Amino acid sequence: MNTPGEKSLWSATAAPLTPFPALRETVRAQVTVIGAGYTGLSAALHLGAAGRDVVVLDAMELGEGASGRNGGQVIPGLKYDPDTLETLYPGDQGAKLVATVAAGPDLVFELIRKHDIGCEAVRNGWLQLATSESALGPIGTRVRQWQARGAAVEMLSAAEVARLTGSQRYYGGLIDRRGGTVQPLAYARGLARAAQRAGVRLFMRSAAIHLERSAGEWRIRTRDGDVSSQQVIFATNAYSDKFVEPLQRTLVAVPSMQVATAPLPTELRRSILPEGQSVSDTWRLLRYFRLDAQGRLIMGSRGVFGDAPLAQAARLHYRAVREIFPQLAGISYDYHWAGFVAMTPDHLPHLHEVAPGIVAGLGYNGRGVAMATMMVRTTSAFR
Ligand SMILES: Cc1cc2nc3c(=O)[nH]c(=O)nc-3n(C[C@H](O)[C@H](O)[C@H](O)COP(=O)(O)OP(=O)(O)OC[C@H]3O[C@@H](n4cnc5c(N)ncnc54)[C@H](O)[C@@H]3O)c2cc1C
């Protein structure tokens, strides 16, 4: 989704990865995973580590979908608060769902540790900040519900927020200490390397273009090869193409874009996000921001539909930076880039049984760093 010359910050700063080949032969596996973002890579890694023979196919280079372009905020929970989830899914199911989404960040940071993934991981918490007095009520409700479940979530006053962010813009908010940040593309590359070490075969520039049932197995054709397996996992999310049209219709691919400043001067660096938390605010279009390892401020918000040049759309983001951090007026910008977020009508991730032996996991509504990584753990259908 970048136009030429619009390299993302993440692709400019992630350690290089020896490219994976394209599929140019006929192969067999026990499981074929279509899509090499966090959903597909985490599933492949878990399955490979459990001794399954797995092939991963992706239409693009690794991380060119949302997993290499996002804000890298590891956010616990979904849009809905725990009580709402338990009302939507009474009994055991709701409680299990809440426990699963709460454990997403643990899984991310555990995989990073276990597989020694160098991705600038920081676990100092995620802030949700109120842009109006009235937004404090729902934030307080969220804090109380998570605290009732023993989670490390606390309310912050406006003064505490000002100290943690360097911005006077907010009325208060919450800190959820389970959250953190990663360099998202480096995290995706690290998962891919770990999966490869577990025996998984990965093929890039190998779009699945045809699926058929053949001799009791699923046969997936790419332009120059094919793979047959008993099980298939669709992990194509907002980048679902015509090949998975029925899945494409279950979600809306919403553009989101980010800009990154030049590294902040030392003086400003000391007062802006000094403890390295990431932030989402309650502004109607949602703004999210954080620092990278070099001290650049990254600001994200709505992207543009259609063909408007990214450089033009970036002005909205420059304005957000000036509004939240007037002390950054005049700062220069190094990068801007965009990607598609998969939104579902019910704001919940979806797991589909597409056909016997075929499952699909998608629709994280902007919270996929933790949740897409976690998807493999939500159901035995992935195993
Ligand atoms: C700008 C932006 C900012 C975001 N910020 C955050 C954030 O800070 N925190 C957070 O938790 N979430 C965030 N998200 C959401 C998060 O990035 C996603 O939820 C997550 O990356 C989804 O991972 P995935 O593996 O399901 O999909 P993706 O990473 O999009 O991977 C899908 C893959 O499927 C492949 N594919 C599609 N069709 C085919 C086919 N026919 N054959 C083979 N391959 C195919 C694509 O090429 C793609 O690589 C953000 C998203 C964007 C775009």
The ligand as an SDF file (V2000), in Angstrom:
LIG
                    3D

 53 58  0  0  0  0  0  0  0  0999 V2000
   -1.5920    0.6610    9.9670 C   0  0  0  0  0  0  0  0  0  0  0  0
   -1.9740   -0.4170   10.9330 C   0  0  0  0  0  0  0  0  0  0  0  0
   -1.7330   -0.2350   12.3000 C   0  0  0  0  0  0  0  0  0  0  0  0
   -2.0850   -1.2510   13.1990 C   0  0  0  0  0  0  0  0  0  0  0  0
   -1.7010   -1.1000   14.5060 N   0  0  0  0  0  0  0  0  0  0  0  0
   -1.9060   -2.1330   15.3680 C   0  0  0  0  0  0  0  0  0  0  0  0
   -1.3830   -2.0680   16.6820 C   0  0  0  0  0  0  0  0  0  0  0  0
   -0.6710   -1.1270   17.0470 O   0  0  0  0  0  0  0  0  0  0  0  0
   -1.6680   -3.0880   17.5440 N   0  0  0  0  0  0  0  0  0  0  0  0
   -2.3940   -4.1750   17.1440 C   0  0  0  0  0  0  0  0  0  0  0  0
   -2.6270   -5.0810   17.9620 O   0  0  0  0  0  0  0  0  0  0  0  0
   -2.8570   -4.3020   15.8730 N   0  0  0  0  0  0  0  0  0  0  0  0
   -2.6100   -3.3070   14.9740 C   0  0  0  0  0  0  0  0  0  0  0  0
   -3.0070   -3.4390   13.6750 N   0  0  0  0  0  0  0  0  0  0  0  0
   -3.6700   -4.6960   13.2710 C   0  0  0  0  0  0  0  0  0  0  0  0
   -2.6680   -5.8360   13.0820 C   0  0  0  0  0  0  0  0  0  0  0  0
   -1.5890   -5.4040   12.2830 O   0  0  0  0  0  0  0  0  0  0  0  0
   -3.3710   -7.0230   12.4100 C   0  0  0  0  0  0  0  0  0  0  0  0
   -4.5040   -7.3870   13.1690 O   0  0  0  0  0  0  0  0  0  0  0  0
   -2.4840   -8.2510   12.2830 C   0  0  0  0  0  0  0  0  0  0  0  0
   -1.2400   -7.9270   11.7190 O   0  0  0  0  0  0  0  0  0  0  0  0
   -3.2030   -9.3010   11.4450 C   0  0  0  0  0  0  0  0  0  0  0  0
   -2.3190  -10.3470   11.1600 O   0  0  0  0  0  0  0  0  0  0  0  0
   -2.7580  -11.4460   10.1100 P   0  0  0  0  0  0  0  0  0  0  0  0
   -1.6820  -12.4550   10.0840 O   0  0  0  0  0  0  0  0  0  0  0  0
   -4.1120  -11.9570   10.4360 O   0  0  0  0  0  0  0  0  0  0  0  0
   -2.8890  -10.6750    8.7170 O   0  0  0  0  0  0  0  0  0  0  0  0
   -1.7650  -10.0310    7.7730 P   0  0  0  0  0  0  0  0  0  0  0  0
   -0.5410   -9.7020    8.5270 O   0  0  0  0  0  0  0  0  0  0  0  0
   -2.4240   -8.9470    7.0080 O   0  0  0  0  0  0  0  0  0  0  0  0
   -1.3780  -11.2150    6.7880 O   0  0  0  0  0  0  0  0  0  0  0  0
   -2.2560  -11.7030    5.8090 C   0  0  0  0  0  0  0  0  0  0  0  0
   -1.4040  -12.2740    4.6970 C   0  0  0  0  0  0  0  0  0  0  0  0
   -2.2330  -13.0380    3.8110 O   0  0  0  0  0  0  0  0  0  0  0  0
   -1.6300  -12.9670    2.5420 C   0  0  0  0  0  0  0  0  0  0  0  0
   -2.5860  -13.4010    1.5190 N   0  0  0  0  0  0  0  0  0  0  0  0
   -3.7680  -12.8590    1.1750 C   0  0  0  0  0  0  0  0  0  0  0  0
   -4.3530  -13.5630    0.1830 N   0  0  0  0  0  0  0  0  0  0  0  0
   -3.5100  -14.5890   -0.1100 C   0  0  0  0  0  0  0  0  0  0  0  0
   -3.5260  -15.6680   -1.0380 C   0  0  0  0  0  0  0  0  0  0  0  0
   -4.5380  -15.8600   -1.9020 N   0  0  0  0  0  0  0  0  0  0  0  0
   -2.4760  -16.5460   -1.0810 N   0  0  0  0  0  0  0  0  0  0  0  0
   -1.4250  -16.3840   -0.2280 C   0  0  0  0  0  0  0  0  0  0  0  0
   -1.3580  -15.3700    0.6680 N   0  0  0  0  0  0  0  0  0  0  0  0
   -2.3760  -14.4880    0.7320 C   0  0  0  0  0  0  0  0  0  0  0  0
   -1.2210  -11.4950    2.4230 C   0  0  0  0  0  0  0  0  0  0  0  0
   -0.2210  -11.3450    1.4260 O   0  0  0  0  0  0  0  0  0  0  0  0
   -0.7390  -11.1950    3.8330 C   0  0  0  0  0  0  0  0  0  0  0  0
    0.6700  -11.2970    3.9640 O   0  0  0  0  0  0  0  0  0  0  0  0
   -2.7110   -2.4420   12.7480 C   0  0  0  0  0  0  0  0  0  0  0  0
   -2.9480   -2.6170   11.3750 C   0  0  0  0  0  0  0  0  0  0  0  0
   -2.5700   -1.6290   10.4710 C   0  0  0  0  0  0  0  0  0  0  0  0
   -2.7870   -1.8520    9.0060 C   0  0  0  0  0  0  0  0  0  0  0  0
  1  2  1  0
  2  3  1  0
  2 52  2  0
  3  4  2  0
  4  5  1  0
  4 50  1  0
  5  6  2  0
  6  7  1  0
  6 13  1  0
  7  8  2  0
  7  9  1  0
  9 10  1  0
 10 11  2  0
 10 12  1  0
 12 13  2  0
 13 14  1  0
 14 15  1  0
 14 50  1  0
 15 16  1  0
 16 17  1  0
 16 18  1  0
 18 19  1  0
 18 20  1  0
 20 21  1  0
 20 22  1  0
 22 23  1  0
 23 24  1  0
 24 25  2  0
 24 26  1  0
 24 27  1  0
 27 28  1  0
 28 29  2  0
 28 30  1  0
 28 31  1  0
 31 32  1  0
 32 33  1  0
 33 34  1  0
 33 48  1  0
 34 35  1  0
 35 36  1  0
 35 46  1  0
 36 37  1  0
 36 45  1  0
 37 38  2  0
 38 39  1  0
 39 40  1  0
 39 45  2  0
 40 41  1  0
 40 42  2  0
 42 43  1  0
 43 44  2  0
 44 45  1  0
 46 47  1  0
 46 48  1  0
 48 49  1  0
 50 51  2  0
 51 52  1  0
 52 53  1  0
M  END
$$$$
